[in-house]
Amino acid sequence: MKYLHTMVRVKDIDTSLDFYCTKLGLKEVRRVDNKKGRFTLIFLAAENSDEKTGLLELTYNWESEEYKSGRNFGHLAYSVKNIYEVCDKLMKSGVTINRPPRDGHMAFVRSPDGISIEILQEGESLPKQEPWLSMENSGTW
């Protein structure tokens, strides 16, 4: 058995790609437009992932539908080389850091569709530092 991908439904392709690619740093590796089924699948990979496994599949249904946010989904998780730099970049691009990396190791943000994203420091935690150390949680994750 081999893990292939996680699928999340999105309401707006451009807004979602801006978040996942421009802000979070994933790259689009494949796209499928299914006219008969009236949906688009966009497969994204992290920088060090291959293009066949460990992907995030964004599913856009062409017919408008309201998706409920539920914590039963859990979250997506990505490791980064420097959690402080990534969180700073996300904040500067307008992303709310719901759980700041006060411990130098873990942070949470939400996608435009309410998907919880965990960001983890690769290796050992970074030394605790401001402004993260004093930053309060915002919302839920």
Helices and strands as residue ranges (DSSP letters): E 5-9, H 13-17, I 18-23, E 27-34, E 39-45, E 55-61, G 71-73, E 76-80, H 83-92, E 97-99, E 106-110, E 116-121
